[in-house]
């Protein structure tokens, strides 16, 4: 069986990067089992909630450079 897997791997490695990335994602997804039926709706709700918080001004968005600096500072204190 490993011979077939090695042959397949060798063939896949000849594909363009974009095709390999798609195939890798598909293979990983096949190992995760069936999707939770409510997960898509829950994510939609969460996205809507976060967008509403941003639009209302209830939360403050930070620039990535600021967040990165804060994380670096916390890591150096640990």
C-alpha positions, 0 to 999 in steps of 0.5 A, a space after each residue: 500500500 505504501 508503494 501506491 501512496 508514494 507513487 501518488 505523492 510523487 505525482 502530486 508533487 509535480 502539480 502546480 502549487 495552487 493545485 497541491 494546496 487545494 488537494 492538501 486542503 481536501 485531504 485534510 478536510 476528509 480526515 475531520 469527519 462530518 461537519 457540525 450541522 449548526 456550525 455555518 449558521 453559528 459563524 454567520 451569527 458571530 460575523 454579524 455580531 462582530 460587524 455590528 459591534 464595529 459599525 456601532 463603535 462598541 469595539 476599537 480596531 487596532 492596527 496589526 503593527 500595534 497588536 504585533 508590538 503588544 504581543 512581542 512585549 508580552 512575550 519578552 516579559 514572560 
